[in-house]
Structure formats: C-alpha cells, structure tokens
Amino acid sequence: MEDAGVGWIAAIIIGGIAGWLAEMVMKSNMGVLMNIVLGIVGAIVANALLSAFGIVLGGWIGYLVAGFIGACILIAIGRMFRR
C-alpha cells in the first residue's frame, strides 16, 4: 500500500470510500468493514492487474480508482461462487 503513495490511515479511508462506491454500483449489501476490506484488497488486485498492462495509478485518486475497480471485480467474483 505504501507504494501507491498513501499511508495506512488514508488507505483505510480511501478503501472504505472505494468499497462503498463499488457496493452502490454493483447493488450489493455489505457492511462498513467489508467495504473497507474490499476497497483495500481491490486496490491491490487492480494495481497488480493494471501494472501487468503497464498502467500505474498513484496517489489518492489513483488508489480510489484502483480500489473501486478491484472491489467491483471482487464483488463479481464473489457472486459467481455464491450462485
């Protein structure tokens, strides 16, 4: 997370926002803690996927975008396994 240019507290806040946004877009019903986890883990997953294509997102906005994209991906994967 430090490589994205944000600290731990900022990662929790941004991850929560990214997870919440993904929850709204994907129309899922998760809790606040799960939103934070999805946002943070989603940012890690999305940054790894994007870096494979040579795309690097940095800073707060980049972390938010990556967290949102990754959280949406994780919600979609979770739905595939639940059905």
N, C-alpha and C positions, 0 to 999 in steps of 0.2 A: 504494500500500500504506500510505503514511503516513496517508491519510485514514481508514483503518479503525482507527487508534489503536494500531497495533503497529509496532515497528521492524523493520529488515531481518532481524536475527538471530531475533527472535520469529516473523517471517513464515516463515522457513525451517523453524523447529522446528514451528510450528503447521501449516504447509503439508505437512510430512512426515507428521505425525500424521493430518491430513485425507486425504491421498493414501493412506496405509496403510489407514485405515478404509474408504475407498471401494474399495480393492483387495480387502479382505476381503468386503465386502458384494456387490460385483459379480463376485467369484470370478475375478479376472484375475491374471496373474502378471507384475508389473512389478518393476523394481529399486528400490532406495532413492532414487536420484537422480530416477528418473521419478516416484516417489511425491511427492517434494518439488515437482517441476515441476507435476504435476497438481494438487496441493493449492493452490499459489500461483496458478497460472493459473485454476484452478477457482474460487478465491475472487474473483478479478477478474471472471470471467464471471458468477458467481452474483450478486455485488453489483450488477453492471450490470443483469442481468435483474430482480432484486428491486426495485431503485430505480425501474425503469420502472413498477412497480406501487405505488410509494410506500412500500415496505418498506425500512428501513435497519437493517442489523445492524452494531453497533460493538463494539469491544473484542475481547479474546481469544476469548471464547466465540462471539461473532458471526462472527469471522473463521474459526473452526474449523467452524462450521455452514455458512457460505457456501462454504468450501473443500471440505467433504465433498459438498455438493450439486453444486457445479460440477465436481468431479473425477468424480463419478458420471455427470454429463451428458457430460463429455469422453470417458470410457471407452465409454459407449453410442454416441456419435458415431463414435469410432474403430472400434468393432465393425461398424457399418453400412458403413463404407468398406472394411474388410478382407474382407468376405464377398462 
